[in-house]
Amino acid sequence: MSSRRVLLFWSIGVIAYVIAVFHRQSLGVAGLEAAARLGVASSGLAMLAMLQLLVYAAMQIPVGMLVDRFGSKRMLITGAAVMSCGQLVFALGDDLLLAVTGRMLIGAGDAMTFISVIRMINLWFPARRNPLLVQLTGLLGQLGAVVSAVPLIHSLHEYGWTATFLGAAGIGVAAVLMLAAVLRDRRPEPGAREPVLRAAWAQPGTRLGMWTHAATQSSAAAFLLLWGYPFLVESQHQTPAAAGVLLTTTTLVGMVCGPPLGYLAGRFPLRRSWMVLTVIGGTAAAWTAVLLWPGRAPLWLLVVLVVVLASNGPGSMIGFDYARTFNPAARIGVATGIVNGGGFVASMAVIALVGVLLDATGGDYRAALAVQYPVWVLGAVQVLRYRVKARRLLAQLEERLGEVGGGEHAALGAQPVK
Ligand SMILES: N[C@@H](Cc1c[nH]cn1)C(=O)NCC(=O)O
């Protein structure tokens, strides 16, 4: 397979992922219209968003197993088709039940996309290029969210709800056609029918990846998805415009620091856990400074916070690199699903607990945001624990390979397609 074709297939996968992120975020810019059309308050809208994320997170492991069984192409096509149906239901439905059905379908289709693209990268590219390509994939996906907001808002105001979401469904149909016409896939691995879930879970490297993803991404995810804006406006008394700029800074700086981190992870694989611990420690330190600052934190400190939070997304991608290096190709989908599911369960837990604590304390953001500390501490401890276990296993394996005359370090890792 020529490297040009491999790059073409990766680009097609990335486009499918960008479209998935577009579908995922499409409720975010339609909040006011959704509230009026469906007759719900903010809590109803939050429930719609949470249900979509819940379906996404719950489907990670089943989808990972399906990706291993049926390959990336079929799963990407199915995902794009399911998201398109979700947008269709959302476009035509005018009550809460249909809106919930639409968003759940979008969560389900979305769940099939990222894992399938990561599996393609793991199987098609040489190991040393993987961390960078995974970072670029994550980065370009975020770009999808940034560039889709303005056209969606414009379309909602210009053409209305039904036309806008029918258009979104149409983009999904175009994605299905593009994937079916251009993408090629490998036949499933012969070992793909083995009970891969138990084996992937038993591998300490998978759990190292899962805790990495959970501890690094949850703070920025909770900040960007829900609590950052109200925290900056209500607690830090920033203007809505300044809060918007600070939130955008996190996304944009994250895009800048992704490639260097991917390069470093590929160049120094034995230092990946130090990078992860630095991201967790830096995030905890920045939040501590903001939360302990008497009264309102100065703007420079908030800028430090959003810049440090920008390292969370790229740092979380190291989790997928662990899944790749510690699992054979036949179970790379399910291992990636475990890593991704862990990150999203942790993010949802932080989002929900901050909400519960805000209610319980009458809106005390300091107390509510302190709920992140147990997540960081548990995550860092588990990263250290599973790092030891994974290294021990690797050392044993190398010893055994040495005895039988082997010697390739990547005995466990997903191999590129020749
Ligand atoms: N950690 C994110 C991706 C990311 C990369 N940079 C910022 N965010 C992730 O888990 N992605 C999975 C997905 O489906 O988007």
The ligand as an SDF file (V2000), in Angstrom:
LIG
                    3D

 15 15  0  0  0  0  0  0  0  0999 V2000
   -9.4290   13.6780   24.3060 N   0  0  0  0  0  0  0  0  0  0  0  0
  -10.3280   13.9400   23.2180 C   0  0  0  0  0  0  0  0  0  0  0  0
   -9.7650   14.5070   21.9670 C   0  0  0  0  0  0  0  0  0  0  0  0
   -9.0330   15.8180   22.1170 C   0  0  0  0  0  0  0  0  0  0  0  0
   -7.8320   16.0830   21.5910 C   0  0  0  0  0  0  0  0  0  0  0  0
   -7.5580   17.3500   21.8760 N   0  0  0  0  0  0  0  0  0  0  0  0
   -8.5810   17.8350   22.5520 C   0  0  0  0  0  0  0  0  0  0  0  0
   -9.4770   16.8960   22.6780 N   0  0  0  0  0  0  0  0  0  0  0  0
  -11.0980   12.6550   22.9070 C   0  0  0  0  0  0  0  0  0  0  0  0
  -11.1950   11.8340   23.7420 O   0  0  0  0  0  0  0  0  0  0  0  0
  -11.6860   12.4930   21.7620 N   0  0  0  0  0  0  0  0  0  0  0  0
  -12.5890   11.4400   21.4310 C   0  0  0  0  0  0  0  0  0  0  0  0
  -13.6490   11.9710   20.5500 C   0  0  0  0  0  0  0  0  0  0  0  0
  -14.5670   11.2030   20.1570 O   0  0  0  0  0  0  0  0  0  0  0  0
  -13.6300   13.1510   20.2290 O   0  0  0  0  0  0  0  0  0  0  0  0
  1  2  1  0
  2  3  1  0
  2  9  1  0
  3  4  1  0
  4  5  2  0
  4  8  1  0
  5  6  1  0
  6  7  1  0
  7  8  2  0
  9 10  2  0
  9 11  1  0
 11 12  1  0
 12 13  1  0
 13 14  2  0
 13 15  1  0
M  END
$$$$
